[in-house]
Amino acid sequence: MSAGKPPHLYEQVKQHLLDRIAAGIFKDGEKIPSEYELMETLGASRMTVHRALREMSADGLLHRVQGVGTFVRKSPSRSDLLEIFDISDDIARRGHIHKARVLHLEETRADELLARELSVRRGSKIFLSEVLHLENDTSVQLELRYVSPYFAPFYLEQDFTVLTTNRYLQSIAPATEVEHIVHAVTADTRAQALLGVDRHEPCLLVERRTWTASGPATSSRLLHPGSRYSLGSRYQPRQTNTTQTSFG
């Protein structure tokens, strides 16, 4: 089998930085070498280094401050707050009616960020769904979900107006690990129109990643109008085992 094309120079620069971030050489919030220093170290042109830094910033890996430098983006602080629930069940518990509008259901290609999240090669086939959820005909959630075809090969054949994406995925295999990150954001113009909010209304964005026994399964973005959605939990803290053993 013939070898594939070597990576572009800017991708080599990105990999150089990713390796050092993964190894802890460049830590969260730490300033990385300047463009000039990277040019000298790697023997790359300024255009090549600039493109690598620009793409890593767009992927949320770096944070560039004009006139100051480029920093490794800090991982957001988070608390264990959420568990996976099916939105149709949650709406039914309130005695209301759930409806879903499927906006997109298609095959797409993984960019660098999604390739890392789903443990596939960049450019690999993945599945995309975008669903608007309504409660009594009022929009309450805009769901964008990326799914590994290795986990759910028949995902695109489902009717998600009668079966939620979550319920279908749970029917394949339960999640063994879940990550949630919650942000306060303002929606873009398209999302404002779909959710029926004005440009000043804050929204809650829940980023969710799930894993099963076979590996990464999904990466989702769940956008909710702040005036119609809240987060909360109630649980019993784990008890510390205080059993003592005597020696005699």
Secondary structure, DSSP 4 states (H G I P E B T S, - for coil): -PPPPPPPHHHHHHHHHHHHHHTTSS-TTPBPPPHHHHHHHHT--HHHHHHHHHHHHHTTSEEEETTTEEEEPPPPP--S------HHHHHHHTT--EEEEEEEEEEEE--HHHHHHHT--TT-EEEEEEEEEEETTEEEEEEEEEE-TTT-TTGGG--TTTS-HHHHHHHH---SEEEEEEEEEE--HHHHHHHT--TT-EEEEEEEEEEETTEEEEEEEEEEEGGG-------PPPPP--------
